[in-house]
Amino acid sequence: MKTLTLLISLFFFFSLIGQNQSDKTQIVTTLNNYVDGFYKGDTTKLKKTIKADKSHQPKVSTYYLIRHAEKDRSNKTNQDPHLNKTGKKRAKDWADYFKDVKFDAIYSTNYNRTKETATPTAKSKNLDIQFYDPSDFSLEEFTSKTKGKTVLIVGHSNTTPMFTNGLLGTQKYKDMADDDNTKLFKVTITKDKKSSEVLSIK
């Protein structure tokens, strides 16, 4: 591994100081021949070396937690309302906000407002929404299943901070205000550290 690291370092060093294209071509050819000779033409050895190096990198679990977007409040007796016009726009805005995030999984409670909030992002990532029940949920099993992954979790004004606190292992956040649909809780977990931040995405 030290030999490979030295070769890569030499490549970048000489690439920077090379005076013309001919010099650079000669350098690349020489290094390629050296690598090929070192591994005796067997590229599987090189692949195994690179894979072994990656396996030693620490696993980072990243969780993005949001509350559902604005819901239709016209019928006070409806316990499972859909999103209103503003909420539908916000759901699409979330998908745009997360466009550069490579999610491995997307979770949502099984309600219209949360599913409709998660759907645009799930479609853009070509992922199925996985459902969870906050009242019947094993956090230990969940964190084990999602270890080393990047996950979006859509919940409610009370379950989102509660879920965040569970991941952190401390009661850090209180319930969200009933009219607050903008908060994004981000939790990062490594072997030795748990950290979080809260953003307000208008």
N, C-alpha and C positions, 0 to 999 in steps of 0.2 A: 504494500500500500504506500510505503514511503517512496518507493521508486516511481510509482505512478504519479504521486503528488509532485515529485521533482520534475518529471517530464512535463506535466501540465504547466508548472511554474516557468520552466525554461521556454515553453512555447509562447506564453504570453509576454515574457520578457523580451525575447528576440523579435516578436511581432511588433513590439513598440519601438524598438531601436532599429529595425530593418530599414535600409536606405532606399530600396526599390523593390518592385514586384518580383524580380528575379531572385533577389536574396530571400524574400519571404517564401517563395515557392521551394527553394532549396532547403530552407529550414524545415518546412512542413514535411517535405519528402524524407528528410533525414530522421525526423522524429517518428514519422509513421513507420519507417523501416526498423527503427530501434524498438518501438512498441511491438511490432509484428515479430521481431526476433525474440524479444523478452517472453512473449506468450506463445512462441513457436507456431504462429499462424492459427492458434486455437482461440477464436474470439469468445468462446463460452467461458474461458477463464477470466477474461476481462469483464464480461457481464456479471459473473459471480462476484468478482471483486467489488464492482460498483454496487451490486445488490447488498452485499454484506455491509458496505459502508453506510448505506441508507438505513439498514435495519438497526443500526446503533443510534440513529437520530431519535431524540425524545419525542414521544407521542403527545400531540397537543389536541385537546378537545375544545371546540369553539361552539358556543351556543348563542343564537340570536333569538330573543324572546320579545314578542309584540302582542298587544291586545288587538282584538278584532277592530275593524274599521267602524265608522258610524252606522248605527242600525236604524231601522224604521221604527219610530216611537209613536206612530199614529194610533195603534191599537194597544192600549195598556194591558189588555188581558192576554195578548199573544206572548207566550213564553219562548217562542222560537222564531223571532222576526228575521227577515232578510236585511241586507244592507240597503240603505237609502242611496240616493244619487251621489251624495258626497262620499259615502262609504265605498261605493263601487269605484269612484275615481281614486280614492286613497289606496284601495287594494291594487290597482294598476300602478300607482305611484310606488308602492312597496316593491313590486316586481322590477320596476326601473331602478330603484335604489339598490336592489340586490343583484343587479345584472352582472357585476364582476365577482360575486361571491360564488364559489363552487360548493354548493350544498351537496351533502351525501344523503340527507334525509330531511323530510318536512313533516312535522307533526301538528295536529289540530284536534281540538275537542270536536265532538260530533254534533255541532249546531250549525244552522244555516249561516249565521253571521261570521263564525270563525272559518268555516269551510270556504265561504265566498271570499274571505280575506286572503286565505292561503292559495286559492286556485290559480290566480294569474302568475304567481311566482313558481308554483309547482309545474304549470304548463311550460313556462319559459325554460325550466331546468329539465323538462321531460321526466319528472318524478311523480310517483303516486303519493297521495296524502295518506299518512298513517294516523289513525285515531287513537286518542288516549282519554282516559277518564280520570280526572284529578282526584275523585273520591275513592278510586280503586286502582292505585298506581304504585308500582315499586320503583322508587328512585334508584335504588342500588342496581336493579336489573337494567334500568334504562341507561345509566351511566356506563355500565359494563358493555352494553350493546353498542353504544355510540362512542366508545373510547377512541380517541384519535381522529374523530370525524368532525365535520362542520354541519350543524343542524339548525333548522329554523323551527321554532315552537310558537304556535298561535294559541292564545288563551283569552282570559277575561281580566277585568280590572282587579280582581282579587287573586286569581290563580297565577297570573303572570309574575307578580312580585313574589308570591309564595313559591313558585317553581324556581325562581332565581335564587331565593334564600336557601332552598333545598340544595341546589347545586353548589352554593358557596359554603353551606354548612353553618350558616349564621343568620340571625334575624336582622338583616341589614335594611330591607326595603318594606315600606308600608303599602297598603292597598292604593291603587291609582284613583284619582278623582273620576267621578262618573262621566264627566265630559272630556276626559283626556284620552284621545286615541292616537297620540303622537309619539309616545315613549318607545324607545328601543333599548332593551337591556341586553348587554353583551357580556357573556361570561367566558373566560379563558381558563382552562385547567391543564396544568402540566403535572409531572410527577411530584414536584416539590412546592407548587404554588397554585393558588386560586385567586383570580382577580376579576373585577367587573367594572363596567362603566355604563352610564345611562346617557342616551342622547335623545333630543327632542327633534323629531323629523317633521317639519311642517308641510 
